[in-house]
Amino acid sequence: MSVPHPTTFEATVIAELPQQLFRLEIPADGNAVITAGLSAEVRRLGALLRTGQRVLVRRASRDPGRGIITGLCAR
């Protein structure tokens, strides 16, 4: 049985991929790496993400290696 993950957590952008996808590192999960896209609200707001930036992520329910970026972390 897998360990349940929190619904929203912080991650760091480590790479920008084609088609508005990003590779993220999750330090709270043993430096796990997932691929995430932008939520509709983040796209609408026109947020620009760069390598090294902290973001809020929601993990996909059916694929633990995917997620959705739901916002930016306050510094």
MODELLER restraints for C-alpha pairs under 7 A, 6 or more apart:
rsr = mdl.restraints
at = mdl.atoms
rsr.add(forms.Gaussian(group=physical.xy_distance, feature=features.Distance(at['CA:7:A'], at['CA:58:A']), mean=5.62, stdev=0.5))
rsr.add(forms.Gaussian(group=physical.xy_distance, feature=features.Distance(at['CA:7:A'], at['CA:59:A']), mean=6.74, stdev=0.5))
rsr.add(forms.Gaussian(group=physical.xy_distance, feature=features.Distance(at['CA:8:A'], at['CA:56:A']), mean=6.47, stdev=0.5))
rsr.add(forms.Gaussian(group=physical.xy_distance, feature=features.Distance(at['CA:8:A'], at['CA:57:A']), mean=5.46, stdev=0.5))
rsr.add(forms.Gaussian(group=physical.xy_distance, feature=features.Distance(at['CA:8:A'], at['CA:58:A']), mean=4.64, stdev=0.5))
rsr.add(forms.Gaussian(group=physical.xy_distance, feature=features.Distance(at['CA:9:A'], at['CA:56:A']), mean=5.58, stdev=0.5))
rsr.add(forms.Gaussian(group=physical.xy_distance, feature=features.Distance(at['CA:9:A'], at['CA:57:A']), mean=5.48, stdev=0.5))
rsr.add(forms.Gaussian(group=physical.xy_distance, feature=features.Distance(at['CA:9:A'], at['CA:58:A']), mean=6.68, stdev=0.5))
rsr.add(forms.Gaussian(group=physical.xy_distance, feature=features.Distance(at['CA:10:A'], at['CA:26:A']), mean=6.86, stdev=0.5))
rsr.add(forms.Gaussian(group=physical.xy_distance, feature=features.Distance(at['CA:10:A'], at['CA:54:A']), mean=6.70, stdev=0.5))
rsr.add(forms.Gaussian(group=physical.xy_distance, feature=features.Distance(at['CA:10:A'], at['CA:55:A']), mean=5.68, stdev=0.5))
rsr.add(forms.Gaussian(group=physical.xy_distance, feature=features.Distance(at['CA:10:A'], at['CA:56:A']), mean=4.71, stdev=0.5))
rsr.add(forms.Gaussian(group=physical.xy_distance, feature=features.Distance(at['CA:10:A'], at['CA:57:A']), mean=6.13, stdev=0.5))
rsr.add(forms.Gaussian(group=physical.xy_distance, feature=features.Distance(at['CA:11:A'], at['CA:24:A']), mean=6.00, stdev=0.5))
rsr.add(forms.Gaussian(group=physical.xy_distance, feature=features.Distance(at['CA:11:A'], at['CA:25:A']), mean=5.51, stdev=0.5))
rsr.add(forms.Gaussian(group=physical.xy_distance, feature=features.Distance(at['CA:11:A'], at['CA:26:A']), mean=4.67, stdev=0.5))
rsr.add(forms.Gaussian(group=physical.xy_distance, feature=features.Distance(at['CA:11:A'], at['CA:27:A']), mean=6.89, stdev=0.5))
rsr.add(forms.Gaussian(group=physical.xy_distance, feature=features.Distance(at['CA:11:A'], at['CA:54:A']), mean=5.69, stdev=0.5))
rsr.add(forms.Gaussian(group=physical.xy_distance, feature=features.Distance(at['CA:11:A'], at['CA:55:A']), mean=5.50, stdev=0.5))
rsr.add(forms.Gaussian(group=physical.xy_distance, feature=features.Distance(at['CA:11:A'], at['CA:56:A']), mean=6.37, stdev=0.5))
rsr.add(forms.Gaussian(group=physical.xy_distance, feature=features.Distance(at['CA:11:A'], at['CA:57:A']), mean=6.75, stdev=0.5))
rsr.add(forms.Gaussian(group=physical.xy_distance, feature=features.Distance(at['CA:12:A'], at['CA:24:A']), mean=5.40, stdev=0.5))
rsr.add(forms.Gaussian(group=physical.xy_distance, feature=features.Distance(at['CA:12:A'], at['CA:25:A']), mean=5.24, stdev=0.5))
rsr.add(forms.Gaussian(group=physical.xy_distance, feature=features.Distance(at['CA:12:A'], at['CA:26:A']), mean=6.66, stdev=0.5))
rsr.add(forms.Gaussian(group=physical.xy_distance, feature=features.Distance(at['CA:12:A'], at['CA:52:A']), mean=5.84, stdev=0.5))
rsr.add(forms.Gaussian(group=physical.xy_distance, feature=features.Distance(at['CA:12:A'], at['CA:53:A']), mean=5.65, stdev=0.5))
rsr.add(forms.Gaussian(group=physical.xy_distance, feature=features.Distance(at['CA:12:A'], at['CA:54:A']), mean=4.57, stdev=0.5))
rsr.add(forms.Gaussian(group=physical.xy_distance, feature=features.Distance(at['CA:12:A'], at['CA:55:A']), mean=6.24, stdev=0.5))
rsr.add(forms.Gaussian(group=physical.xy_distance, feature=features.Distance(at['CA:13:A'], at['CA:22:A']), mean=6.61, stdev=0.5))
rsr.add(forms.Gaussian(group=physical.xy_distance, feature=features.Distance(at['CA:13:A'], at['CA:23:A']), mean=6.04, stdev=0.5))
rsr.add(forms.Gaussian(group=physical.xy_distance, feature=features.Distance(at['CA:13:A'], at['CA:24:A']), mean=4.59, stdev=0.5))
rsr.add(forms.Gaussian(group=physical.xy_distance, feature=features.Distance(at['CA:13:A'], at['CA:25:A']), mean=6.52, stdev=0.5))
rsr.add(forms.Gaussian(group=physical.xy_distance, feature=features.Distance(at['CA:13:A'], at['CA:50:A']), mean=6.87, stdev=0.5))
rsr.add(forms.Gaussian(group=physical.xy_distance, feature=features.Distance(at['CA:13:A'], at['CA:51:A']), mean=5.03, stdev=0.5))
rsr.add(forms.Gaussian(group=physical.xy_distance, feature=features.Distance(at['CA:13:A'], at['CA:52:A']), mean=5.22, stdev=0.5))
rsr.add(forms.Gaussian(group=physical.xy_distance, feature=features.Distance(at['CA:13:A'], at['CA:53:A']), mean=5.53, stdev=0.5))
rsr.add(forms.Gaussian(group=physical.xy_distance, feature=features.Distance(at['CA:13:A'], at['CA:54:A']), mean=6.50, stdev=0.5))
rsr.add(forms.Gaussian(group=physical.xy_distance, feature=features.Distance(at['CA:14:A'], at['CA:23:A']), mean=5.70, stdev=0.5))
rsr.add(forms.Gaussian(group=physical.xy_distance, feature=features.Distance(at['CA:14:A'], at['CA:24:A']), mean=5.51, stdev=0.5))
rsr.add(forms.Gaussian(group=physical.xy_distance, feature=features.Distance(at['CA:14:A'], at['CA:25:A']), mean=6.51, stdev=0.5))
rsr.add(forms.Gaussian(group=physical.xy_distance, feature=features.Distance(at['CA:14:A'], at['CA:51:A']), mean=5.22, stdev=0.5))
rsr.add(forms.Gaussian(group=physical.xy_distance, feature=features.Distance(at['CA:14:A'], at['CA:52:A']), mean=5.99, stdev=0.5))
rsr.add(forms.Gaussian(group=physical.xy_distance, feature=features.Distance(at['CA:15:A'], at['CA:22:A']), mean=5.81, stdev=0.5))
rsr.add(forms.Gaussian(group=physical.xy_distance, feature=features.Distance(at['CA:15:A'], at['CA:23:A']), mean=5.03, stdev=0.5))
rsr.add(forms.Gaussian(group=physical.xy_distance, feature=features.Distance(at['CA:15:A'], at['CA:51:A']), mean=5.80, stdev=0.5))
rsr.add(forms.Gaussian(group=physical.xy_distance, feature=features.Distance(at['CA:16:A'], at['CA:22:A']), mean=4.75, stdev=0.5))
rsr.add(forms.Gaussian(group=physical.xy_distance, feature=features.Distance(at['CA:16:A'], at['CA:23:A']), mean=6.43, stdev=0.5))
rsr.add(forms.Gaussian(group=physical.xy_distance, feature=features.Distance(at['CA:16:A'], at['CA:51:A']), mean=6.93, stdev=0.5))
rsr.add(forms.Gaussian(group=physical.xy_distance, feature=features.Distance(at['CA:20:A'], at['CA:37:A']), mean=6.17, stdev=0.5))
rsr.add(forms.Gaussian(group=physical.xy_distance, feature=features.Distance(at['CA:20:A'], at['CA:38:A']), mean=6.99, stdev=0.5))
rsr.add(forms.Gaussian(group=physical.xy_distance, feature=features.Distance(at['CA:21:A'], at['CA:35:A']), mean=6.78, stdev=0.5))
rsr.add(forms.Gaussian(group=physical.xy_distance, feature=features.Distance(at['CA:21:A'], at['CA:36:A']), mean=5.64, stdev=0.5))
rsr.add(forms.Gaussian(group=physical.xy_distance, feature=features.Distance(at['CA:21:A'], at['CA:37:A']), mean=4.59, stdev=0.5))
rsr.add(forms.Gaussian(group=physical.xy_distance, feature=features.Distance(at['CA:22:A'], at['CA:35:A']), mean=5.66, stdev=0.5))
rsr.add(forms.Gaussian(group=physical.xy_distance, feature=features.Distance(at['CA:22:A'], at['CA:36:A']), mean=5.33, stdev=0.5))
rsr.add(forms.Gaussian(group=physical.xy_distance, feature=features.Distance(at['CA:22:A'], at['CA:37:A']), mean=6.26, stdev=0.5))
rsr.add(forms.Gaussian(group=physical.xy_distance, feature=features.Distance(at['CA:23:A'], at['CA:33:A']), mean=6.81, stdev=0.5))
rsr.add(forms.Gaussian(group=physical.xy_distance, feature=features.Distance(at['CA:23:A'], at['CA:34:A']), mean=5.82, stdev=0.5))
rsr.add(forms.Gaussian(group=physical.xy_distance, feature=features.Distance(at['CA:23:A'], at['CA:35:A']), mean=4.57, stdev=0.5))
rsr.add(forms.Gaussian(group=physical.xy_distance, feature=features.Distance(at['CA:23:A'], at['CA:36:A']), mean=6.41, stdev=0.5))
rsr.add(forms.Gaussian(group=physical.xy_distance, feature=features.Distance(at['CA:24:A'], at['CA:33:A']), mean=5.53, stdev=0.5))
rsr.add(forms.Gaussian(group=physical.xy_distance, feature=features.Distance(at['CA:24:A'], at['CA:34:A']), mean=5.34, stdev=0.5))
rsr.add(forms.Gaussian(group=physical.xy_distance, feature=features.Distance(at['CA:24:A'], at['CA:35:A']), mean=6.10, stdev=0.5))
rsr.add(forms.Gaussian(group=physical.xy_distance, feature=features.Distance(at['CA:25:A'], at['CA:31:A']), mean=5.72, stdev=0.5))
rsr.add(forms.Gaussian(group=physical.xy_distance, feature=features.Distance(at['CA:25:A'], at['CA:32:A']), mean=5.70, stdev=0.5))
rsr.add(forms.Gaussian(group=physical.xy_distance, feature=features.Distance(at['CA:25:A'], at['CA:33:A']), mean=4.58, stdev=0.5))
rsr.add(forms.Gaussian(group=physical.xy_distance, feature=features.Distance(at['CA:25:A'], at['CA:34:A']), mean=6.63, stdev=0.5))
rsr.add(forms.Gaussian(group=physical.xy_distance, feature=features.Distance(at['CA:26:A'], at['CA:32:A']), mean=5.21, stdev=0.5))
rsr.add(forms.Gaussian(group=physical.xy_distance, feature=features.Distance(at['CA:26:A'], at['CA:33:A']), mean=6.27, stdev=0.5))
rsr.add(forms.Gaussian(group=physical.xy_distance, feature=features.Distance(at['CA:34:A'], at['CA:65:A']), mean=4.80, stdev=0.5))
rsr.add(forms.Gaussian(group=physical.xy_distance, feature=features.Distance(at['CA:34:A'], at['CA:66:A']), mean=5.46, stdev=0.5))
rsr.add(forms.Gaussian(group=physical.xy_distance, feature=features.Distance(at['CA:34:A'], at['CA:67:A']), mean=6.91, stdev=0.5))
rsr.add(forms.Gaussian(group=physical.xy_distance, feature=features.Distance(at['CA:35:A'], at['CA:65:A']), mean=6.37, stdev=0.5))
rsr.add(forms.Gaussian(group=physical.xy_distance, feature=features.Distance(at['CA:35:A'], at['CA:66:A']), mean=4.94, stdev=0.5))
rsr.add(forms.Gaussian(group=physical.xy_distance, feature=features.Distance(at['CA:35:A'], at['CA:67:A']), mean=6.24, stdev=0.5))
rsr.add(forms.Gaussian(group=physical.xy_distance, feature=features.Distance(at['CA:36:A'], at['CA:66:A']), mean=5.48, stdev=0.5))
rsr.add(forms.Gaussian(group=physical.xy_distance, feature=features.Distance(at['CA:36:A'], at['CA:67:A']), mean=4.39, stdev=0.5))
rsr.add(forms.Gaussian(group=physical.xy_distance, feature=features.Distance(at['CA:36:A'], at['CA:68:A']), mean=5.05, stdev=0.5))
rsr.add(forms.Gaussian(group=physical.xy_distance, feature=features.Distance(at['CA:36:A'], at['CA:69:A']), mean=6.27, stdev=0.5))
rsr.add(forms.Gaussian(group=physical.xy_distance, feature=features.Distance(at['CA:37:A'], at['CA:67:A']), mean=6.70, stdev=0.5))
rsr.add(forms.Gaussian(group=physical.xy_distance, feature=features.Distance(at['CA:37:A'], at['CA:68:A']), mean=5.15, stdev=0.5))
rsr.add(forms.Gaussian(group=physical.xy_distance, feature=features.Distance(at['CA:37:A'], at['CA:69:A']), mean=5.99, stdev=0.5))
rsr.add(forms.Gaussian(group=physical.xy_distance, feature=features.Distance(at['CA:38:A'], at['CA:68:A']), mean=5.73, stdev=0.5))
rsr.add(forms.Gaussian(group=physical.xy_distance, feature=features.Distance(at['CA:38:A'], at['CA:69:A']), mean=4.89, stdev=0.5))
rsr.add(forms.Gaussian(group=physical.xy_distance, feature=features.Distance(at['CA:38:A'], at['CA:70:A']), mean=6.87, stdev=0.5))
rsr.add(forms.Gaussian(group=physical.xy_distance, feature=features.Distance(at['CA:39:A'], at['CA:68:A']), mean=5.84, stdev=0.5))
rsr.add(forms.Gaussian(group=physical.xy_distance, feature=features.Distance(at['CA:39:A'], at['CA:69:A']), mean=5.74, stdev=0.5))
rsr.add(forms.Gaussian(group=physical.xy_distance, feature=features.Distance(at['CA:39:A'], at['CA:70:A']), mean=5.61, stdev=0.5))
rsr.add(forms.Gaussian(group=physical.xy_distance, feature=features.Distance(at['CA:42:A'], at['CA:70:A']), mean=6.45, stdev=0.5))
rsr.add(forms.Gaussian(group=physical.xy_distance, feature=features.Distance(at['CA:42:A'], at['CA:71:A']), mean=6.34, stdev=0.5))
rsr.add(forms.Gaussian(group=physical.xy_distance, feature=features.Distance(at['CA:54:A'], at['CA:72:A']), mean=6.43, stdev=0.5))
rsr.add(forms.Gaussian(group=physical.xy_distance, feature=features.Distance(at['CA:54:A'], at['CA:73:A']), mean=5.54, stdev=0.5))
rsr.add(forms.Gaussian(group=physical.xy_distance, feature=features.Distance(at['CA:55:A'], at['CA:69:A']), mean=6.76, stdev=0.5))
rsr.add(forms.Gaussian(group=physical.xy_distance, feature=features.Distance(at['CA:55:A'], at['CA:71:A']), mean=5.87, stdev=0.5))
rsr.add(forms.Gaussian(group=physical.xy_distance, feature=features.Distance(at['CA:55:A'], at['CA:72:A']), mean=4.37, stdev=0.5))
rsr.add(forms.Gaussian(group=physical.xy_distance, feature=features.Distance(at['CA:55:A'], at['CA:73:A']), mean=5.06, stdev=0.5))
rsr.add(forms.Gaussian(group=physical.xy_distance, feature=features.Distance(at['CA:56:A'], at['CA:69:A']), mean=5.85, stdev=0.5))
rsr.add(forms.Gaussian(group=physical.xy_distance, feature=features.Distance(at['CA:56:A'], at['CA:70:A']), mean=5.58, stdev=0.5))
rsr.add(forms.Gaussian(group=physical.xy_distance, feature=features.Distance(at['CA:56:A'], at['CA:71:A']), mean=5.06, stdev=0.5))
rsr.add(forms.Gaussian(group=physical.xy_distance, feature=features.Distance(at['CA:56:A'], at['CA:72:A']), mean=5.71, stdev=0.5))
rsr.add(forms.Gaussian(group=physical.xy_distance, feature=features.Distance(at['CA:56:A'], at['CA:73:A']), mean=6.11, stdev=0.5))
rsr.add(forms.Gaussian(group=physical.xy_distance, feature=features.Distance(at['CA:57:A'], at['CA:67:A']), mean=6.40, stdev=0.5))
rsr.add(forms.Gaussian(group=physical.xy_distance, feature=features.Distance(at['CA:57:A'], at['CA:68:A']), mean=5.58, stdev=0.5))
rsr.add(forms.Gaussian(group=physical.xy_distance, feature=features.Distance(at['CA:57:A'], at['CA:69:A']), mean=4.48, stdev=0.5))
rsr.add(forms.Gaussian(group=physical.xy_distance, feature=features.Distance(at['CA:57:A'], at['CA:70:A']), mean=5.58, stdev=0.5))
rsr.add(forms.Gaussian(group=physical.xy_distance, feature=features.Distance(at['CA:58:A'], at['CA:67:A']), mean=5.55, stdev=0.5))
rsr.add(forms.Gaussian(group=physical.xy_distance, feature=features.Distance(at['CA:58:A'], at['CA:68:A']), mean=5.28, stdev=0.5))
rsr.add(forms.Gaussian(group=physical.xy_distance, feature=features.Distance(at['CA:58:A'], at['CA:69:A']), mean=6.48, stdev=0.5))
rsr.add(forms.Gaussian(group=physical.xy_distance, feature=features.Distance(at['CA:58:A'], at['CA:70:A']), mean=6.80, stdev=0.5))
rsr.add(forms.Gaussian(group=physical.xy_distance, feature=features.Distance(at['CA:59:A'], at['CA:66:A']), mean=6.20, stdev=0.5))
rsr.add(forms.Gaussian(group=physical.xy_distance, feature=features.Distance(at['CA:59:A'], at['CA:67:A']), mean=4.18, stdev=0.5))
rsr.add(forms.Gaussian(group=physical.xy_distance, feature=features.Distance(at['CA:59:A'], at['CA:68:A']), mean=6.41, stdev=0.5))
rsr.add(forms.Gaussian(group=physical.xy_distance, feature=features.Distance(at['CA:60:A'], at['CA:66:A']), mean=5.52, stdev=0.5))
rsr.add(forms.Gaussian(group=physical.xy_distance, feature=features.Distance(at['CA:60:A'], at['CA:67:A']), mean=4.77, stdev=0.5))
rsr.add(forms.Gaussian(group=physical.xy_distance, feature=features.Distance(at['CA:60:A'], at['CA:68:A']), mean=6.94, stdev=0.5))
